[in-house]
């Protein structure tokens, strides 16, 4: 592959390594098909939240920058962030309502009114 073709993959890795706590775990695969270029990003599961960002804003920003890099090279570039098996969005303890329901209320139950 030519250096220009790999520029998008190197760009993604550079940006993501600057964001995460474990830059040595950042890996990416680049595939080309009729739809364009697909970069699959793999990071340490503990760093996944930093790459995705609040409500996906960081991932969206990376994808926007990647589109600019792709346009410069006359290619459509997409980014897929690999989620490890067993990982789901609710790993932080569920929604606020679920966390409230699971709260320990034993101290309240012991109160004498």
C-alpha positions in Angstrom: 0.0 0.0 0.0 1.1 3.5 -0.8 1.9 5.9 2.0 -1.1 8.1 1.1 -3.4 5.1 1.5 -2.2 4.4 5.1 -2.4 8.0 6.2 -6.0 7.7 7.4 -5.2 4.7 9.6 -2.1 6.3 11.1 -4.1 9.5 11.7 -6.8 7.6 13.7 -4.2 5.8 15.8 -2.3 9.0 16.5 -5.4 10.8 17.7 -6.7 7.9 19.8 -3.3 7.3 21.4 -3.4 10.9 22.6 -6.8 10.4 24.2 -6.4 7.1 26.1 -4.6 6.0 29.2 -3.2 2.8 27.6 -1.8 3.9 24.2 0.1 0.7 23.7 -3.3 -1.2 23.4 -4.5 0.9 20.5 -4.7 -1.2 17.3 -6.5 -0.7 14.0 -7.3 -2.7 10.9 -7.9 -1.2 7.5 -10.0 -2.8 4.9 -11.0 -1.5 1.5 -14.1 -2.6 -0.4 -16.7 -1.1 -2.9 -18.1 1.1 -0.1 -14.8 2.7 0.7 -12.3 2.3 3.5 -13.3 0.9 6.9 -11.0 1.3 9.8 -11.8 -0.9 12.8 -10.4 0.5 16.0 -9.6 -1.7 19.0 -8.7 -0.2 22.4 -8.4 -1.4 25.9 -11.9 -1.9 27.3 -11.1 0.5 30.1 -10.4 3.3 27.6 -13.5 2.7 25.5 -15.4 5.5 27.2 -12.7 8.0 26.5 -12.7 7.2 22.8 -16.5 7.2 22.5 -17.0 10.2 24.8 -20.1 11.6 26.4 -23.1 10.7 24.2 -20.7 9.7 21.5 -19.3 13.2 20.8 -15.6 12.2 20.8 -16.2 9.4 18.4 -18.3 11.7 16.2 -15.5 14.3 16.1 -12.9 11.6 15.2 -15.2 10.4 12.4 -15.6 14.0 11.1 -11.9 14.6 11.0 -11.4 11.2 9.3 -13.9 12.3 6.6 -11.7 15.3 5.9 -8.6 13.1 5.7 -10.5 10.8 3.4 -11.7 13.6 1.2 -8.1 14.8 0.8 -7.2 11.3 -0.6 -10.4 11.0 -2.6 -11.8 8.1 -0.5 -14.8 7.5 1.7 -13.4 6.5 5.1 -15.6 5.1 7.9 -14.6 4.2 11.5 -15.9 1.3 13.5 -15.0 1.1 17.2 -14.8 -2.5 18.2 -16.6 -3.3 21.4 -15.3 -6.4 23.2 -17.6 -9.5 23.8 -19.8 -9.0 26.8 -19.4 -5.2 26.7 -22.6 -3.1 26.6 -23.4 0.5 27.1 -24.8 -0.1 30.6 -21.6 -1.4 32.1 -21.4 1.7 34.4 -24.2 0.5 36.6 -27.3 1.0 34.5 -29.5 4.1 34.3 -29.9 6.5 37.1 -33.3 5.0 38.0 -31.8 1.5 38.1 -29.0 2.7 40.4 -31.5 4.3 42.6 -33.6 1.2 42.9 -30.5 -0.9 43.8 -29.4 1.5 46.5 -29.0 0.0 50.0 -31.9 1.2 52.1 -31.2 -0.9 55.2 -30.3 2.2 57.3 -33.6 3.8 56.4 -35.5 0.6 57.2 -34.0 0.6 60.7 -35.3 4.0 61.6 -37.9 4.1 64.3 -40.6 6.7 63.6 
